[in-house]
Amino acid sequence: TLKNVSQEIHDNIGQTLSLAKLHLNTLNLDEAGIAQNKLLHTKELVSKAIMDLRSLSKTLNTDTILSAGLINAIEYELQSVEKTGTFSTLLSLAGTVTKLDDQKELIIFRMLQEALNNIIKHSGGDEIHIKLGYESDRFSLIIEDNGKGLPSSLPQAGIDSGSGLTNMRNRAAIIGGQLEINNRGKGGTVISLLLPIKNK
């Protein structure tokens, strides 16, 4: 339970507060209209973080995500990222969308939140592309950015040492998925989750 609470705080509430911080860091008071919109959205994000903290003590905030559905939840998350004015985002779907197990969809969403959090904090890029693939025997999630990539001198063990990527690998293992991280250097980073689907 403590591990789950820790991951929820890191991935969900941490992501929300990171977006709020990005809004404030890019605030330009000389642009009154844009500044006003950023302040309003920052207020919304802080309010969301407060509500999520309250929900965490009861249900770990799973019901809201599951009721919206995975795709809708991702779309909302990307809209929040776009409102910072720092990133442009794109969501692509391939195949026939199939509802996954509720717990799997929640874990996939938390992994995506973690990846977005890393991109916002460290990538230095301005584009994020999310691809969802639905095939008869597997589901795939691919997250691409055009940032500076991971340091080439960093060993794989070092790449995995951060709590964010470690959480992602642990979560992928929980649902029987395979997580791959492809460092393209100045071409950015590609994170891929492949999840087998058992046919009923």
C-alpha positions as CSV (number, residue, x, y, z in Angstrom):
1,T,0.0,0.0,0.0
2,L,2.8,2.4,0.9
3,K,4.5,1.7,-2.4
4,N,1.3,2.4,-4.3
5,V,0.8,5.7,-2.4
6,S,4.4,6.7,-3.2
7,Q,3.9,6.0,-6.9
8,E,0.6,7.9,-7.0
9,I,2.2,10.9,-5.4
10,H,5.2,10.8,-7.7
11,D,3.4,10.1,-11.0
12,N,0.1,11.9,-10.6
13,I,0.4,14.7,-8.1
14,G,4.0,15.3,-9.0
15,Q,3.1,15.6,-12.7
16,T,0.3,18.1,-12.0
17,L,2.6,20.3,-9.9
18,S,5.3,20.1,-12.5
19,L,2.9,21.5,-15.1
20,A,1.9,24.3,-12.6
21,K,5.6,25.1,-12.1
22,L,6.2,25.2,-15.9
23,H,3.4,27.7,-16.3
24,L,4.9,30.0,-13.7
25,N,8.4,29.6,-15.1
26,T,7.3,30.6,-18.6
27,L,5.0,33.5,-17.4
28,N,5.6,36.7,-19.3
29,L,3.8,39.6,-17.6
30,D,4.3,41.8,-20.7
31,E,1.9,39.5,-22.5
32,A,-1.2,40.3,-20.5
33,G,-3.7,38.0,-22.3
34,I,-1.4,34.9,-22.3
35,A,-0.2,35.5,-18.8
36,Q,-3.9,35.7,-17.6
37,N,-4.6,32.3,-19.2
38,K,-1.5,30.7,-17.7
39,L,-2.4,32.0,-14.3
40,L,-5.9,30.6,-14.6
41,H,-4.7,27.2,-15.7
42,T,-2.0,27.2,-12.9
43,K,-4.8,27.8,-10.4
44,E,-6.8,24.9,-11.9
45,L,-3.7,22.6,-11.7
46,V,-3.1,23.5,-8.0
47,S,-6.7,22.9,-7.3
48,K,-6.5,19.5,-9.0
49,A,-3.4,18.6,-7.0
50,I,-5.3,19.4,-3.8
51,M,-8.3,17.3,-4.8
52,D,-6.0,14.4,-5.8
53,L,-4.3,14.5,-2.4
54,R,-7.7,14.2,-0.8
55,S,-8.8,11.4,-3.1
56,L,-5.6,9.5,-2.5
57,S,-6.4,8.8,1.1
58,K,-9.6,7.0,0.0
59,T,-9.4,5.5,-3.5
60,L,-5.9,6.4,-4.9
61,N,-8.0,8.4,-7.4
62,T,-8.6,5.5,-9.7
63,D,-12.4,5.9,-10.3
64,T,-12.1,9.2,-12.2
65,I,-9.5,7.9,-14.6
66,L,-11.3,4.6,-15.3
67,S,-14.7,6.3,-15.8
68,A,-13.2,8.6,-18.4
69,G,-11.4,5.8,-20.3
70,L,-7.8,5.5,-21.2
71,I,-7.9,7.6,-24.4
72,N,-9.9,10.4,-22.9
73,A,-7.6,10.5,-19.9
74,I,-4.6,10.8,-22.2
75,E,-6.2,13.5,-24.3
76,Y,-6.9,15.5,-21.1
77,E,-3.3,15.1,-19.9
78,L,-1.9,16.3,-23.3
79,Q,-4.3,19.3,-23.3
80,S,-2.8,20.3,-19.9
81,V,0.7,20.0,-21.3
82,E,-0.2,22.1,-24.4
83,K,-1.7,24.8,-22.2
84,T,1.8,25.6,-20.9
85,G,2.7,26.9,-24.3
86,T,6.0,25.1,-24.2
87,F,5.1,21.8,-25.9
88,S,3.0,20.8,-28.9
89,T,1.4,17.3,-28.6
90,L,0.0,14.7,-30.9
91,L,-2.0,11.5,-30.1
92,S,-2.2,8.8,-32.8
93,L,-4.4,5.7,-32.7
94,A,-3.8,2.5,-34.8
95,G,-6.1,-0.5,-35.0
96,T,-9.5,-1.1,-33.4
97,V,-9.7,0.4,-30.0
98,T,-10.4,-2.3,-27.4
99,K,-11.2,-1.8,-23.7
100,L,-8.4,-3.3,-21.6
101,D,-8.7,-4.5,-18.0
102,D,-9.4,-1.5,-15.7
103,Q,-6.3,-2.1,-13.6
104,K,-4.1,-2.4,-16.7
105,E,-5.5,0.9,-18.1
106,L,-4.8,2.7,-14.9
107,I,-1.2,1.4,-14.7
108,I,-0.6,2.3,-18.4
109,F,-1.9,5.8,-17.7
110,R,0.4,6.2,-14.7
111,M,3.3,5.2,-16.8
112,L,2.4,7.8,-19.4
113,Q,2.2,10.4,-16.7
114,E,5.6,9.5,-15.5
115,A,7.1,9.7,-19.0
116,L,5.5,13.1,-19.6
117,N,6.9,14.3,-16.3
118,N,10.4,13.3,-17.3
119,I,10.0,15.0,-20.7
120,I,8.8,18.2,-19.1
121,K,11.6,18.3,-16.6
122,H,14.6,17.0,-18.6
123,S,14.1,16.7,-22.4
124,G,14.5,20.4,-23.4
125,G,12.3,19.6,-26.4
126,D,9.0,21.1,-27.6
127,E,7.2,18.2,-29.2
128,I,5.5,15.1,-27.8
129,H,4.0,12.3,-29.8
130,I,1.9,9.6,-28.2
131,K,1.0,6.5,-30.2
132,L,-1.5,3.9,-29.1
133,G,-1.7,0.6,-31.1
134,Y,-4.4,-2.0,-30.8
135,E,-3.8,-5.3,-32.4
136,S,-5.6,-8.7,-32.0
137,D,-2.8,-10.0,-29.7
138,R,-1.1,-7.0,-28.2
139,F,-1.4,-3.4,-27.2
140,S,1.4,-0.8,-27.6
141,L,2.1,2.6,-26.2
142,I,4.9,4.6,-27.7
143,I,6.0,8.0,-26.3
144,E,8.3,10.1,-28.4
145,D,9.9,13.5,-27.8
146,N,12.3,15.7,-29.8
147,G,14.5,16.7,-26.9
148,K,18.2,16.2,-26.2
149,G,17.9,12.6,-25.3
150,L,19.6,10.8,-22.4
151,P,23.3,11.4,-21.9
152,S,25.3,8.9,-24.0
153,S,27.8,8.4,-21.2
154,L,25.0,7.2,-18.9
155,P,25.1,3.4,-18.5
156,Q,21.8,1.5,-18.6
157,A,22.0,0.9,-14.9
158,G,22.2,4.7,-14.4
159,I,19.3,5.2,-16.7
160,D,17.1,2.9,-14.6
161,S,18.3,4.4,-11.3
162,G,15.9,7.3,-11.4
163,S,12.7,6.6,-9.4
164,G,10.6,7.6,-12.4
165,L,12.0,5.1,-14.9
166,T,12.2,2.4,-12.2
167,N,8.5,2.9,-11.4
168,M,7.7,2.5,-15.1
169,R,9.7,-0.7,-15.4
170,N,8.1,-2.1,-12.3
171,R,4.6,-1.2,-13.5
172,A,5.2,-2.8,-16.9
173,A,6.3,-6.0,-15.1
174,I,3.1,-6.0,-13.0
175,I,0.9,-6.1,-16.1
176,G,3.1,-8.5,-18.0
177,G,4.4,-5.9,-20.4
178,Q,7.8,-5.1,-21.8
179,L,9.2,-1.6,-21.6
180,E,12.0,-0.4,-23.9
181,I,13.8,2.9,-23.8
182,N,15.5,4.0,-27.0
183,N,17.9,7.0,-26.7
184,R,18.2,8.8,-30.0
185,G,20.6,11.5,-28.6
186,K,19.7,14.9,-30.0
187,G,16.8,13.2,-31.8
188,G,15.0,12.7,-28.5
189,T,13.9,9.6,-26.6
190,V,11.4,6.9,-27.5
191,I,9.7,4.9,-24.7
192,S,7.8,1.8,-25.8
193,L,5.4,-0.4,-23.9
194,L,4.4,-3.7,-25.5
195,L,1.6,-5.6,-23.7
196,P,0.3,-9.0,-24.9
197,I,-3.4,-9.4,-25.0
198,K,-4.9,-12.8,-24.3
199,N,-7.8,-13.6,-26.7
200,K,-10.9,-14.7,-24.9
